[in-house]
Amino acid sequence: MINSALNKVIRRGSRIERMQLYVCPRSELAQHQIIETAFGVLRIHLGDFIPKGYSYLFEDSGGEQRGFAWVSVPKTANITENQRGQKYA
């Protein structure tokens, strides 16, 4: 799931060095500071307000636009498909 989400933002011009994976502090990934992906090393950021089951990629500032992609969203979440792949300015 992470590599798939990264693929979307990397293809749009984002750089892995500026990406962070935001996760719930109670998730399994929260035990790590970094993880190895197909695109390189990805930093893990614990979000105090992120519910368990949600995770997303967000690019640090440094350009006109910031890359964003959902990694995991519960099926019951009220997020439309076009919002799942959105890139924010």
Sequence and secondary structure as in RCSB ss.txt:
>XXXX:A:sequence
MINSALNKVIRRGSRIERMQLYVCPRSELAQHQIIETAFGVLRIHLGDFIPKGYSYLFEDSGGEQRGFAWVSVPK
TANITENQRGQKYA
>XXXX:A:secstr
 HHHHHHHHHHTT  GGGEEEEE TTSGGGG SEEEETTEEEEEEE TT  TT EEEEE SSSSSB EEEEE  T
TS   HHHHT  B 
